[in-house]
């Protein structure tokens, strides 16, 4: 796979376009098995009422949080006839929001856009622009509502499984 060149914004803010792996739809099975089972029919993409799924460069569906929030409605799973998406996968994915250094409150600018749209109330922002937003990983569903709304593009989603207490 060829590396994607860094844009100025990605270079300045430390963002890498060649992330570990694409964000697949919720309830996607293991990555290798998903790629083998998915027929690239776009049924899940067409079924998504939020229009946050699209076809990736490899023809497989991916989730684009910049387009909006996944509501976990399950329409993509119902549309998938190949078994690449399965409602038995729990949780639907292990994505969690991460706040980057470019977060406006970390630089003294008052902003709480991410906190205001978070349906899980998983984001806390110190008052008065006195520190970066913080994400409670246990409450975060990885829905992506906070990603597109961030004026500094300081929020990304990453595969971060929650640790299960022993």
C-alpha contacts under 8 A as a table, 3 or more apart, distances in Angstrom:
res1	aa1	res2	aa2	distance
3	X	18	X	6.60
4	X	17	X	6.32
4	X	18	X	6.30
5	X	17	X	7.71
6	X	9	X	7.97
6	X	10	X	5.82
6	X	11	X	6.04
6	X	16	X	6.95
6	X	17	X	6.78
7	X	10	X	5.16
7	X	11	X	6.14
8	X	11	X	5.07
8	X	12	X	6.02
9	X	12	X	5.15
9	X	13	X	5.99
9	X	15	X	7.82
10	X	13	X	5.28
10	X	14	X	5.51
10	X	15	X	4.42
10	X	16	X	6.21
10	X	17	X	7.51
11	X	14	X	5.19
11	X	15	X	6.39
11	X	16	X	7.75
12	X	15	X	7.87
13	X	100	X	7.92
13	X	101	X	7.35
13	X	102	X	6.35
16	X	19	X	5.99
18	X	21	X	7.82
19	X	22	X	7.06
22	X	62	X	6.40
22	X	63	X	7.83
23	X	62	X	5.39
23	X	63	X	5.21
23	X	64	X	7.25
24	X	28	X	6.39
24	X	61	X	6.35
24	X	62	X	4.33
24	X	63	X	5.41
25	X	28	X	5.81
25	X	53	X	6.89
25	X	61	X	6.81
25	X	62	X	5.67
25	X	63	X	5.38
25	X	76	X	7.72
25	X	85	X	7.68
26	X	72	X	7.24
26	X	85	X	7.41
26	X	92	X	4.82
26	X	93	X	5.56
27	X	77	X	7.16
27	X	85	X	5.13
27	X	86	X	5.38
27	X	87	X	5.84
27	X	88	X	7.53
27	X	89	X	5.32
27	X	90	X	7.27
27	X	91	X	7.51
27	X	92	X	4.36
27	X	93	X	6.18
28	X	31	X	7.62
28	X	34	X	6.55
28	X	84	X	5.93
28	X	85	X	4.44
28	X	86	X	6.47
28	X	89	X	7.38
28	X	92	X	7.44
28	X	93	X	7.47
29	X	33	X	6.61
29	X	34	X	5.43
29	X	84	X	5.89
29	X	85	X	6.01
29	X	86	X	6.79
29	X	89	X	6.98
30	X	33	X	5.38
30	X	34	X	5.75
31	X	34	X	4.95
31	X	35	X	6.17
32	X	35	X	5.23
32	X	36	X	6.33
33	X	36	X	5.00
33	X	37	X	6.03
33	X	84	X	7.44
34	X	37	X	5.22
34	X	38	X	5.78
34	X	84	X	4.95
34	X	85	X	7.68
35	X	38	X	5.54
35	X	60	X	7.22
35	X	84	X	7.81
36	X	39	X	7.98
37	X	82	X	5.98
37	X	83	X	6.65
37	X	84	X	5.35
38	X	41	X	7.78
38	X	60	X	7.07
38	X	82	X	6.08
38	X	83	X	7.53
38	X	84	X	5.32
39	X	82	X	6.79
40	X	59	X	5.84
40	X	60	X	5.59
40	X	61	X	7.29
42	X	45	X	4.98
42	X	46	X	6.18
42	X	55	X	7.19
42	X	61	X	7.05
43	X	46	X	5.21
43	X	47	X	6.06
43	X	76	X	7.38
43	X	79	X	5.62
43	X	80	X	6.28
44	X	47	X	4.99
44	X	48	X	6.23
44	X	53	X	7.53
44	X	61	X	7.64
44	X	75	X	7.30
44	X	76	X	4.22
44	X	77	X	6.95
44	X	79	X	5.47
44	X	80	X	5.94
45	X	48	X	5.55
45	X	51	X	7.18
45	X	52	X	7.94
45	X	53	X	5.09
45	X	54	X	5.64
45	X	55	X	7.33
45	X	61	X	6.78
45	X	76	X	7.04
46	X	49	X	7.98
46	X	51	X	7.77
47	X	75	X	5.78
47	X	76	X	5.61
47	X	79	X	6.41
48	X	51	X	5.24
48	X	52	X	6.92
48	X	53	X	6.64
48	X	75	X	6.12
48	X	76	X	5.86
49	X	75	X	7.78
50	X	68	X	7.08
50	X	69	X	7.11
50	X	70	X	6.79
50	X	71	X	7.69
51	X	54	X	7.62
51	X	67	X	7.36
51	X	68	X	7.87
52	X	63	X	5.74
52	X	64	X	5.42
52	X	65	X	6.55
52	X	67	X	5.45
52	X	68	X	6.02
52	X	69	X	7.00
52	X	70	X	6.78
53	X	61	X	6.34
53	X	62	X	5.51
53	X	63	X	4.62
53	X	64	X	6.13
54	X	61	X	5.43
54	X	62	X	5.57
54	X	63	X	6.58
54	X	64	X	7.22
55	X	58	X	7.78
55	X	59	X	5.49
55	X	60	X	5.56
55	X	61	X	4.47
55	X	62	X	6.14
56	X	59	X	5.22
56	X	60	X	5.38
56	X	61	X	5.66
56	X	62	X	5.88
57	X	60	X	7.39
64	X	67	X	5.74
64	X	68	X	7.46
65	X	68	X	5.22
65	X	69	X	6.12
65	X	70	X	7.69
65	X	143	X	7.53
65	X	144	X	4.75
65	X	145	X	6.98
65	X	147	X	5.95
65	X	148	X	6.38
65	X	157	X	7.99
66	X	144	X	7.45
66	X	147	X	5.69
66	X	148	X	4.09
66	X	149	X	7.85
67	X	148	X	6.36
68	X	144	X	6.48
68	X	145	X	5.68
68	X	147	X	7.69
68	X	148	X	6.18
69	X	143	X	5.28
69	X	144	X	4.87
69	X	145	X	4.31
69	X	146	X	7.94
70	X	73	X	7.84
70	X	143	X	4.87
70	X	144	X	6.58
70	X	145	X	7.47
71	X	143	X	6.74
72	X	92	X	7.90
72	X	143	X	7.88
73	X	76	X	7.98
74	X	77	X	5.30
74	X	78	X	6.42
74	X	87	X	7.65
75	X	78	X	5.13
75	X	79	X	6.18
76	X	79	X	5.14
76	X	80	X	6.26
76	X	85	X	7.64
77	X	80	X	5.20
77	X	85	X	5.32
77	X	86	X	6.08
77	X	87	X	6.43
78	X	81	X	7.67
80	X	83	X	6.35
80	X	84	X	6.96
80	X	85	X	6.27
81	X	84	X	7.94
82	X	85	X	7.71
83	X	86	X	6.01
86	X	89	X	5.83
87	X	90	X	7.57
87	X	92	X	7.62
89	X	92	X	5.86
89	X	93	X	7.94
90	X	93	X	7.19
91	X	94	X	6.92
93	X	142	X	7.77
94	X	142	X	7.31
94	X	158	X	7.94
94	X	159	X	5.33
94	X	160	X	5.62
94	X	161	X	5.02
94	X	162	X	7.51
95	X	141	X	7.05
95	X	142	X	4.69
95	X	143	X	7.96
95	X	157	X	5.85
95	X	158	X	5.22
95	X	159	X	4.55
95	X	160	X	5.75
95	X	161	X	7.32
96	X	137	X	6.31
96	X	140	X	5.95
96	X	141	X	6.47
96	X	142	X	4.45
96	X	157	X	5.36
96	X	158	X	5.56
96	X	159	X	6.48
96	X	160	X	5.93
97	X	135	X	6.71
97	X	137	X	7.58
97	X	140	X	6.96
97	X	142	X	5.90
97	X	144	X	7.32
97	X	146	X	7.90
97	X	147	X	7.97
97	X	155	X	6.42
97	X	156	X	5.67
97	X	157	X	4.55
97	X	158	X	6.52
98	X	135	X	6.88
98	X	155	X	5.55
98	X	156	X	5.36
98	X	157	X	5.98
98	X	158	X	6.96
99	X	103	X	6.70
99	X	132	X	7.54
99	X	133	X	6.66
99	X	134	X	6.92
99	X	135	X	7.48
99	X	154	X	5.71
99	X	155	X	4.70
99	X	156	X	6.70
100	X	103	X	5.98
100	X	154	X	4.89
100	X	155	X	6.03
100	X	156	X	7.62
101	X	106	X	7.14
101	X	132	X	7.66
101	X	154	X	6.98
102	X	106	X	7.27
102	X	107	X	7.74
102	X	152	X	6.44
102	X	153	X	7.66
102	X	154	X	5.32
103	X	106	X	5.49
103	X	107	X	7.12
103	X	132	X	5.71
103	X	133	X	7.04
103	X	152	X	6.32
103	X	153	X	7.84
103	X	154	X	5.09
103	X	155	X	7.75
104	X	107	X	5.27
104	X	108	X	6.66
104	X	109	X	5.13
104	X	110	X	6.97
104	X	111	X	6.45
104	X	129	X	7.45
104	X	132	X	7.05
104	X	152	X	6.64
105	X	108	X	4.97
105	X	109	X	4.70
105	X	110	X	5.45
105	X	111	X	5.99
105	X	125	X	7.66
105	X	126	X	7.75
105	X	128	X	7.67
105	X	129	X	4.09
105	X	130	X	5.94
105	X	131	X	5.18
105	X	132	X	5.03
105	X	133	X	7.01
106	X	109	X	7.29
106	X	129	X	6.62
106	X	130	X	6.38
106	X	131	X	4.20
106	X	132	X	4.11
106	X	133	X	7.62
107	X	129	X	7.11
107	X	130	X	7.78
107	X	131	X	7.26
107	X	132	X	7.84
108	X	128	X	7.48
108	X	129	X	4.39
108	X	130	X	5.80
108	X	131	X	7.18
109	X	128	X	7.58
109	X	129	X	4.87
110	X	127	X	7.60
110	X	128	X	5.52
110	X	129	X	4.31
111	X	129	X	6.88
112	X	115	X	5.28
112	X	116	X	6.21
112	X	125	X	6.30
112	X	133	X	7.89
113	X	116	X	5.25
113	X	117	X	6.56
113	X	146	X	7.46
113	X	149	X	6.48
113	X	150	X	6.23
114	X	117	X	5.53
114	X	118	X	6.18
114	X	123	X	7.00
114	X	145	X	7.58
114	X	146	X	4.55
114	X	147	X	7.51
114	X	149	X	6.59
114	X	150	X	6.17
115	X	118	X	5.37
115	X	121	X	6.83
115	X	122	X	7.53
115	X	123	X	5.02
115	X	124	X	6.24
115	X	125	X	6.90
115	X	146	X	7.45
117	X	145	X	6.29
117	X	146	X	6.33
118	X	121	X	5.32
118	X	122	X	6.59
118	X	123	X	6.85
118	X	145	X	6.15
118	X	146	X	6.23
119	X	122	X	7.87
119	X	145	X	7.80
120	X	139	X	6.18
120	X	140	X	6.29
120	X	141	X	7.20
121	X	124	X	7.84
121	X	139	X	7.38
121	X	140	X	7.94
122	X	135	X	5.64
122	X	136	X	5.02
122	X	137	X	7.28
122	X	138	X	7.97
122	X	139	X	5.16
122	X	140	X	5.28
123	X	133	X	6.60
123	X	134	X	5.60
123	X	135	X	4.59
123	X	136	X	6.27
124	X	133	X	5.64
124	X	134	X	5.22
124	X	135	X	6.48
124	X	136	X	7.91
125	X	131	X	7.27
125	X	132	X	6.53
125	X	133	X	4.37
125	X	134	X	6.33
126	X	129	X	6.57
126	X	130	X	5.71
126	X	131	X	5.79
126	X	132	X	7.17
126	X	133	X	6.88
127	X	130	X	6.21
129	X	132	X	7.75
135	X	140	X	7.12
136	X	139	X	5.53
136	X	140	X	6.13
137	X	140	X	5.02
137	X	162	X	7.43
138	X	162	X	7.03
140	X	143	X	7.79
142	X	157	X	6.68
144	X	147	X	5.30
144	X	148	X	7.46
144	X	157	X	7.09
145	X	148	X	6.67
145	X	149	X	7.09
146	X	149	X	5.54
146	X	150	X	6.29
146	X	155	X	6.93
147	X	150	X	5.74
147	X	153	X	6.91
147	X	154	X	7.71
147	X	155	X	5.22
147	X	156	X	6.11
147	X	157	X	7.74
148	X	151	X	7.98
148	X	153	X	7.29
150	X	153	X	5.17
150	X	154	X	6.48
150	X	155	X	6.82
151	X	154	X	7.78
153	X	156	X	7.84
